[in-house]
Amino acid sequence: MEEHKSNAGQGLGIAGLVMGIMAIPMGIIPCTFYIGILFGIIGIVLSLVALSQANRGHGPRNLIIAALVCSIVGLVFATVVGFTITRHGASFVKEMIREGTDGEIQFEDIEEGANDVLHDLESDTAAWDEHAPSNLDQMTDSLKSLESESENPDE
């Protein structure tokens, strides 16, 4: 007895493939890795739903599997790029490489890293608060001098 092949899941498979293909370059470009993560997740979800439909309807799965692979690769690229270019993500990776954690990350290490991040944020905020009034005064003086020059262009 012949099984009837259908096109079940092919529409979602194509949509997942497009999302996966878009996730790869968006994940590699540093400014758009958030979009790459989003496209990768959407592509994975669409591909999994399409694969489920194809299995139930005895449809072809080659395109859907390709979509799933592209989406996973795009998500991985975007996650790695996003993690390494963030301010403390790169230092965390460097520290792991330098110490050689052998794949074991201790809770104390994570807590210490989080405390370092909080300390850096507090010091950045304090530095901004310290310099903000003088910068604001300088900008106000510059603006006043520009206004007086524009009111008296002949002088």
C-alpha positions, 0 to 999 in steps of 0.5 A: 500500500502506498503512502500519500506524501503531502506538503504538511509543514512546508510553509512553516519550514520555509518561514523557519528557513528564512528566519534561520538564514537571517539569524546567521548574519544578524548574529555575526554583526555586533550591533544586531545580535539581539535581532539574530537571537530573536530570529534564531528563536523564532526559526527554531520554534517554526521549524519544530512546529513544521517538523511535527506537522510533517511527521503527522502528515507524512510530508518531506522533512529535508527542508525543515531539518535544514531550517532547524539547523540554520536557526540553531547555528544563527542562535549560537552565533548571535549568543556567542557574539552577544556574550563576548561583546558585552562589557563584562561578558568578555572579561568573564570569558578571558577569566575562564580561559586564564584560570582554566576552570575545566568546565566547572563553574562554581557558584562563588565565581558567579557571585564574585563576578556579579559583585564586580559588575555591581561595583563597576556600575556603582563607581561609574554612576558615582563618577558621572554624578561627580562630573555632571554638574561641572559639565552641565555648567560648561554646556550652559555657559557655551549655550549662552555665549552662542545665543549672545553671538546669534543675537548680535551677529555684527559684533 
